[in-house]
Amino acid sequence: MNRSAQGTVGISKTEPSETVLVHPTEQDRGPLDDDRDLRAVRQVRGVAHGFLAAAAPEGEEAVDAVLLVVSELFTNAVRHAGGVTGFRLEAGPGTVTVAVHDASTVPPLSLPLDATRPGGLGWRLVQELSVDVRVEIHAVGKSVTAVVQCPTGVRLQG
């Protein structure tokens, strides 16, 4: 299958948060080969890293947690959910919200731990690293949103 790992990247600033949107091209949503999977994950981690450098420059360990959540949610959508249809990062007061939209209506599942089989830890990691995780099923896919505690430059207005 011929699918481009490239997409359009748009950045907008809203108060009191900053948002980054990444939309892959709407071509074939079939499974990607491992090289393309890795390139797509590296690309989205690069976007997330740049976003976090501006939104949470003092975050250190929390930034690593956000990057891990980004990687896991994005990879799961690519490998298990028909492909990524949208991606959003939003910085709020003391948190970063990661949202990944995919083409499957099947919610993520925690697989039983099995030392003889690689993988199966990503969804558990997302839940462990996040203070809130939500899955919303839509007619043509789902959105998985994780809120990670991370010191940001965003302040409450009021």
SVG drawing of the C-alpha trace seen along z (x, -y; Angstrom):
<svg xmlns="http://www.w3.org/2000/svg" viewBox="-22 -38 37 55">
<polyline fill="none" stroke="black" stroke-width="0.4" points="0.0,0.0 1.3,-3.4 0.6,-5.9 2.5,-9.1 3.6,-9.7 3.6,-13.4 0.7,-15.7 0.0,-19.3 1.0,-21.0 -0.9,-24.0 0.0,-25.9 -2.4,-28.3 -2.3,-30.2 -5.4,-30.5 -5.9,-31.9 -5.1,-30.5 -3.5,-27.6 -1.5,-26.8 -2.6,-24.2 -0.7,-22.2 -2.7,-20.3 -1.2,-17.6 -3.4,-16.1 -2.1,-13.2 -3.0,-13.1 -6.3,-11.4 -4.9,-8.7 -5.0,-5.0 -5.4,-4.3 -4.0,-0.8 -1.2,0.4 2.2,-1.2 5.4,0.7 7.8,0.4 10.1,-2.2 7.1,-4.5 5.7,-3.9 9.0,-4.9 9.2,-8.0 5.7,-9.1 6.3,-8.6 9.6,-10.5 7.9,-13.3 5.1,-13.7 7.6,-13.5 9.6,-16.3 6.4,-18.5 5.6,-17.7 9.2,-18.4 9.0,-21.8 5.6,-22.6 6.9,-21.6 10.0,-23.7 7.8,-26.7 4.9,-25.7 6.9,-23.9 10.6,-25.0 11.1,-24.0 9.2,-20.7 12.1,-18.2 10.8,-14.9 7.2,-15.9 8.1,-16.7 9.5,-13.2 6.1,-11.8 4.2,-13.9 6.5,-12.7 6.0,-9.1 2.2,-9.6 2.4,-11.2 4.5,-8.3 2.2,-5.6 -1.1,-7.1 0.2,-7.9 1.8,-4.5 -1.3,-2.7 -3.5,-4.6 -1.1,-3.8 -0.7,-0.2 -4.0,0.9 -6.7,-1.7 -6.6,-2.3 -4.4,-5.3 -4.2,-8.8 -6.8,-11.2 -5.8,-14.1 -3.4,-15.0 -3.6,-17.9 -1.5,-19.2 -2.8,-21.8 -1.0,-23.5 -3.1,-24.5 -2.2,-25.6 0.1,-22.9 -1.0,-20.3 -0.5,-19.3 -3.4,-17.6 -2.6,-15.1 -5.4,-14.1 -5.1,-11.5 -8.0,-10.9 -8.0,-7.6 -10.1,-5.7 -11.3,-2.9 -14.4,-2.8 -12.9,-0.1 -11.7,-1.4 -8.1,-0.7 -7.7,2.4 -5.2,3.4 -3.6,6.6 -2.7,9.2 1.0,9.0 2.9,11.7 6.7,12.0 6.9,14.2 5.2,11.5 6.6,8.1 4.4,5.0 1.1,4.6 2.4,1.9 1.6,-1.3 -2.0,-1.7 -1.0,-1.0 1.8,-3.6 -0.6,-6.2 -3.0,-5.5 -0.2,-5.6 1.4,-8.8 -1.9,-10.7 -4.2,-12.3 -7.1,-11.9 -7.7,-9.6 -10.8,-9.7 -12.0,-7.8 -14.8,-9.2 -16.3,-7.0 -17.5,-8.8 -19.3,-7.6 -16.0,-7.3 -13.4,-6.7 -12.5,-7.8 -10.6,-10.3 -8.2,-9.3 -7.4,-12.3 -4.8,-12.1 -4.0,-14.9 -0.5,-14.9 0.7,-17.0 3.5,-19.2 4.6,-22.7 3.7,-25.1 3.9,-28.9 0.0,-29.0 -1.7,-30.8 -5.3,-30.8 -7.1,-34.0 -9.5,-35.6"/>
</svg>
